Amino acid sequence: MNIKEEAIETEGIVKESLPNTMFRVELKNKHIVLAHLSGKMRKHFIKIVPGDKVKVELSPYDLTKGRIVYREK
């Protein structure tokens, strides 16, 4: 099974911008996770600012870290 298939995808709101394209994201269930931008978002220079609604992929092994894969309009 591919790692991408195992990832848990959820929505959240960016609360804080940190160095090196890292962000604190508050999920729907009020948990705070540390998330970084996915490679395609970096490649296409998609900017994320606090307050943006985003989709986050979480690893089933560490639910405190994730990857931002989509920014809602």
CNS distance restraints for C-alpha pairs under 8 A (distance, minus, plus):
assign (resid   1 and name CA) (resid   5 and name CA) 6.98 0.50 0.50
assign (resid   1 and name CA) (resid   6 and name CA) 7.57 0.50 0.50
assign (resid   2 and name CA) (resid   6 and name CA) 6.77 0.50 0.50
assign (resid   3 and name CA) (resid   7 and name CA) 6.53 0.50 0.50
assign (resid   6 and name CA) (resid  59 and name CA) 7.48 0.50 0.50
assign (resid   6 and name CA) (resid  60 and name CA) 7.18 0.50 0.50
assign (resid   7 and name CA) (resid  57 and name CA) 5.76 0.50 0.50
assign (resid   7 and name CA) (resid  58 and name CA) 5.58 0.50 0.50
assign (resid   7 and name CA) (resid  59 and name CA) 5.17 0.50 0.50
assign (resid   7 and name CA) (resid  60 and name CA) 6.36 0.50 0.50
assign (resid   8 and name CA) (resid  57 and name CA) 5.40 0.50 0.50
assign (resid   8 and name CA) (resid  58 and name CA) 4.96 0.50 0.50
assign (resid   8 and name CA) (resid  59 and name CA) 6.36 0.50 0.50
assign (resid   8 and name CA) (resid  60 and name CA) 6.72 0.50 0.50
assign (resid   9 and name CA) (resid  55 and name CA) 6.80 0.50 0.50
assign (resid   9 and name CA) (resid  56 and name CA) 5.62 0.50 0.50
assign (resid   9 and name CA) (resid  57 and name CA) 4.39 0.50 0.50
assign (resid   9 and name CA) (resid  58 and name CA) 6.25 0.50 0.50
assign (resid  10 and name CA) (resid  27 and name CA) 7.27 0.50 0.50
assign (resid  10 and name CA) (resid  28 and name CA) 7.85 0.50 0.50
assign (resid  10 and name CA) (resid  55 and name CA) 5.71 0.50 0.50
assign (resid  10 and name CA) (resid  56 and name CA) 5.41 0.50 0.50
assign (resid  10 and name CA) (resid  57 and name CA) 6.49 0.50 0.50
assign (resid  10 and name CA) (resid  58 and name CA) 7.80 0.50 0.50
assign (resid  11 and name CA) (resid  27 and name CA) 6.00 0.50 0.50
assign (resid  11 and name CA) (resid  28 and name CA) 6.41 0.50 0.50
assign (resid  11 and name CA) (resid  53 and name CA) 7.21 0.50 0.50
assign (resid  11 and name CA) (resid  54 and name CA) 5.76 0.50 0.50
assign (resid  11 and name CA) (resid  55 and name CA) 4.46 0.50 0.50
assign (resid  11 and name CA) (resid  56 and name CA) 5.90 0.50 0.50
assign (resid  12 and name CA) (resid  25 and name CA) 6.04 0.50 0.50
assign (resid  12 and name CA) (resid  26 and name CA) 5.32 0.50 0.50
assign (resid  12 and name CA) (resid  27 and name CA) 4.06 0.50 0.50
assign (resid  12 and name CA) (resid  28 and name CA) 5.66 0.50 0.50
assign (resid  12 and name CA) (resid  53 and name CA) 5.82 0.50 0.50
assign (resid  12 and name CA) (resid  54 and name CA) 5.53 0.50 0.50
assign (resid  12 and name CA) (resid  55 and name CA) 6.37 0.50 0.50
assign (resid  12 and name CA) (resid  56 and name CA) 7.08 0.50 0.50
assign (resid  13 and name CA) (resid  25 and name CA) 5.50 0.50 0.50
assign (resid  13 and name CA) (resid  26 and name CA) 5.34 0.50 0.50
assign (resid  13 and name CA) (resid  27 and name CA) 6.53 0.50 0.50
assign (resid  13 and name CA) (resid  50 and name CA) 7.65 0.50 0.50
assign (resid  13 and name CA) (resid  51 and name CA) 5.89 0.50 0.50
assign (resid  13 and name CA) (resid  52 and name CA) 5.67 0.50 0.50
assign (resid  13 and name CA) (resid  53 and name CA) 4.57 0.50 0.50
assign (resid  13 and name CA) (resid  54 and name CA) 6.05 0.50 0.50
assign (resid  14 and name CA) (resid  23 and name CA) 6.67 0.50 0.50
assign (resid  14 and name CA) (resid  24 and name CA) 6.01 0.50 0.50
assign (resid  14 and name CA) (resid  25 and name CA) 4.40 0.50 0.50
assign (resid  14 and name CA) (resid  26 and name CA) 6.38 0.50 0.50
assign (resid  14 and name CA) (resid  49 and name CA) 7.07 0.50 0.50
assign (resid  14 and name CA) (resid  50 and name CA) 4.86 0.50 0.50
assign (resid  14 and name CA) (resid  51 and name CA) 5.24 0.50 0.50
assign (resid  14 and name CA) (resid  52 and name CA) 5.51 0.50 0.50
assign (resid  14 and name CA) (resid  53 and name CA) 6.57 0.50 0.50
assign (resid  14 and name CA) (resid  54 and name CA) 7.20 0.50 0.50
assign (resid  15 and name CA) (resid  23 and name CA) 7.42 0.50 0.50
assign (resid  15 and name CA) (resid  24 and name CA) 5.54 0.50 0.50
assign (resid  15 and name CA) (resid  25 and name CA) 5.48 0.50 0.50
assign (resid  15 and name CA) (resid  26 and name CA) 6.49 0.50 0.50
assign (resid  15 and name CA) (resid  50 and name CA) 5.14 0.50 0.50
assign (resid  15 and name CA) (resid  51 and name CA) 6.19 0.50 0.50
assign (resid  16 and name CA) (resid  23 and name CA) 5.66 0.50 0.50
assign (resid  16 and name CA) (resid  24 and name CA) 5.06 0.50 0.50
assign (resid  16 and name CA) (resid  25 and name CA) 7.20 0.50 0.50
assign (resid  16 and name CA) (resid  49 and name CA) 7.97 0.50 0.50
assign (resid  16 and name CA) (resid  50 and name CA) 5.51 0.50 0.50
assign (resid  17 and name CA) (resid  21 and name CA) 7.51 0.50 0.50
assign (resid  17 and name CA) (resid  22 and name CA) 6.40 0.50 0.50
assign (resid  17 and name CA) (resid  23 and name CA) 4.68 0.50 0.50
assign (resid  17 and name CA) (resid  24 and name CA) 6.60 0.50 0.50
assign (resid  17 and name CA) (resid  49 and name CA) 6.88 0.50 0.50
assign (resid  17 and name CA) (resid  50 and name CA) 6.41 0.50 0.50
assign (resid  18 and name CA) (resid  22 and name CA) 5.01 0.50 0.50
assign (resid  18 and name CA) (resid  23 and name CA) 5.38 0.50 0.50
assign (resid  18 and name CA) (resid  24 and name CA) 7.53 0.50 0.50
assign (resid  21 and name CA) (resid  36 and name CA) 5.78 0.50 0.50
assign (resid  21 and name CA) (resid  37 and name CA) 6.10 0.50 0.50
assign (resid  22 and name CA) (resid  34 and name CA) 6.93 0.50 0.50
assign (resid  22 and name CA) (resid  35 and name CA) 5.64 0.50 0.50
assign (resid  22 and name CA) (resid  36 and name CA) 4.44 0.50 0.50
assign (resid  22 and name CA) (resid  37 and name CA) 6.88 0.50 0.50
assign (resid  23 and name CA) (resid  34 and name CA) 5.82 0.50 0.50
assign (resid  23 and name CA) (resid  35 and name CA) 5.20 0.50 0.50
assign (resid  23 and name CA) (resid  36 and name CA) 6.16 0.50 0.50
assign (resid  24 and name CA) (resid  32 and name CA) 6.53 0.50 0.50
assign (resid  24 and name CA) (resid  33 and name CA) 5.76 0.50 0.50
assign (resid  24 and name CA) (resid  34 and name CA) 4.83 0.50 0.50
assign (resid  24 and name CA) (resid  35 and name CA) 6.25 0.50 0.50
assign (resid  25 and name CA) (resid  32 and name CA) 5.59 0.50 0.50
assign (resid  25 and name CA) (resid  33 and name CA) 5.37 0.50 0.50
assign (resid  25 and name CA) (resid  34 and name CA) 6.38 0.50 0.50
assign (resid  25 and name CA) (resid  35 and name CA) 6.76 0.50 0.50
assign (resid  26 and name CA) (resid  30 and name CA) 5.76 0.50 0.50
assign (resid  26 and name CA) (resid  31 and name CA) 5.65 0.50 0.50
assign (resid  26 and name CA) (resid  32 and name CA) 4.50 0.50 0.50
assign (resid  26 and name CA) (resid  33 and name CA) 6.51 0.50 0.50
assign (resid  27 and name CA) (resid  31 and name CA) 5.41 0.50 0.50
assign (resid  27 and name CA) (resid  32 and name CA) 6.32 0.50 0.50
assign (resid  27 and name CA) (resid  33 and name CA) 7.54 0.50 0.50
assign (resid  32 and name CA) (resid  64 and name CA) 7.41 0.50 0.50
assign (resid  33 and name CA) (resid  63 and name CA) 7.54 0.50 0.50
assign (resid  33 and name CA) (resid  64 and name CA) 4.81 0.50 0.50
assign (resid  33 and name CA) (resid  65 and name CA) 5.48 0.50 0.50
assign (resid  33 and name CA) (resid  66 and name CA) 6.83 0.50 0.50
assign (resid  34 and name CA) (resid  64 and name CA) 6.28 0.50 0.50
assign (resid  34 and name CA) (resid  65 and name CA) 4.87 0.50 0.50
assign (resid  34 and name CA) (resid  66 and name CA) 6.23 0.50 0.50
assign (resid  35 and name CA) (resid  56 and name CA) 7.58 0.50 0.50
assign (resid  35 and name CA) (resid  65 and name CA) 5.62 0.50 0.50
assign (resid  35 and name CA) (resid  66 and name CA) 4.46 0.50 0.50
assign (resid  35 and name CA) (resid  67 and name CA) 5.00 0.50 0.50
assign (resid  35 and name CA) (resid  68 and name CA) 6.18 0.50 0.50
assign (resid  36 and name CA) (resid  66 and name CA) 6.62 0.50 0.50
assign (resid  36 and name CA) (resid  67 and name CA) 5.01 0.50 0.50
assign (resid  36 and name CA) (resid  68 and name CA) 5.96 0.50 0.50
assign (resid  37 and name CA) (resid  41 and name CA) 6.28 0.50 0.50
assign (resid  37 and name CA) (resid  42 and name CA) 6.51 0.50 0.50
assign (resid  37 and name CA) (resid  67 and name CA) 5.75 0.50 0.50
assign (resid  37 and name CA) (resid  68 and name CA) 4.96 0.50 0.50
assign (resid  37 and name CA) (resid  69 and name CA) 6.86 0.50 0.50
assign (resid  38 and name CA) (resid  42 and name CA) 6.49 0.50 0.50
assign (resid  38 and name CA) (resid  67 and name CA) 5.90 0.50 0.50
assign (resid  38 and name CA) (resid  68 and name CA) 5.81 0.50 0.50
assign (resid  38 and name CA) (resid  69 and name CA) 5.62 0.50 0.50
assign (resid  39 and name CA) (resid  43 and name CA) 6.07 0.50 0.50
assign (resid  40 and name CA) (resid  44 and name CA) 6.16 0.50 0.50
assign (resid  41 and name CA) (resid  45 and name CA) 6.06 0.50 0.50
assign (resid  41 and name CA) (resid  46 and name CA) 5.28 0.50 0.50
assign (resid  41 and name CA) (resid  69 and name CA) 7.22 0.50 0.50
assign (resid  41 and name CA) (resid  70 and name CA) 7.87 0.50 0.50
assign (resid  42 and name CA) (resid  46 and name CA) 6.40 0.50 0.50
assign (resid  48 and name CA) (resid  52 and name CA) 6.62 0.50 0.50
assign (resid  48 and name CA) (resid  71 and name CA) 7.48 0.50 0.50
assign (resid  52 and name CA) (resid  71 and name CA) 7.00 0.50 0.50
assign (resid  52 and name CA) (resid  72 and name CA) 7.19 0.50 0.50
assign (resid  53 and name CA) (resid  71 and name CA) 6.13 0.50 0.50
assign (resid  53 and name CA) (resid  72 and name CA) 5.39 0.50 0.50
assign (resid  53 and name CA) (resid  73 and name CA) 7.86 0.50 0.50
assign (resid  54 and name CA) (resid  68 and name CA) 6.68 0.50 0.50
assign (resid  54 and name CA) (resid  69 and name CA) 7.52 0.50 0.50
assign (resid  54 and name CA) (resid  70 and name CA) 5.58 0.50 0.50
assign (resid  54 and name CA) (resid  71 and name CA) 4.42 0.50 0.50
assign (resid  54 and name CA) (resid  72 and name CA) 5.61 0.50 0.50
assign (resid  55 and name CA) (resid  68 and name CA) 5.92 0.50 0.50
assign (resid  55 and name CA) (resid  69 and name CA) 5.80 0.50 0.50
assign (resid  55 and name CA) (resid  70 and name CA) 5.07 0.50 0.50
assign (resid  55 and name CA) (resid  71 and name CA) 6.46 0.50 0.50
assign (resid  55 and name CA) (resid  72 and name CA) 7.64 0.50 0.50
assign (resid  56 and name CA) (resid  66 and name CA) 6.16 0.50 0.50
assign (resid  56 and name CA) (resid  67 and name CA) 5.44 0.50 0.50
assign (resid  56 and name CA) (resid  68 and name CA) 4.52 0.50 0.50
assign (resid  56 and name CA) (resid  69 and name CA) 5.87 0.50 0.50
assign (resid  56 and name CA) (resid  70 and name CA) 7.35 0.50 0.50
assign (resid  57 and name CA) (resid  66 and name CA) 5.45 0.50 0.50
assign (resid  57 and name CA) (resid  67 and name CA) 5.20 0.50 0.50
assign (resid  57 and name CA) (resid  68 and name CA) 6.48 0.50 0.50
assign (resid  57 and name CA) (resid  69 and name CA) 6.88 0.50 0.50
assign (resid  58 and name CA) (resid  62 and name CA) 7.42 0.50 0.50
assign (resid  58 and name CA) (resid  63 and name CA) 5.88 0.50 0.50
assign (resid  58 and name CA) (resid  64 and name CA) 7.78 0.50 0.50
assign (resid  58 and name CA) (resid  65 and name CA) 6.37 0.50 0.50
assign (resid  58 and name CA) (resid  66 and name CA) 4.48 0.50 0.50
assign (resid  58 and name CA) (resid  67 and name CA) 6.67 0.50 0.50
assign (resid  59 and name CA) (resid  63 and name CA) 5.98 0.50 0.50
assign (resid  59 and name CA) (resid  65 and name CA) 7.23 0.50 0.50
assign (resid  59 and name CA) (resid  66 and name CA) 6.58 0.50 0.50
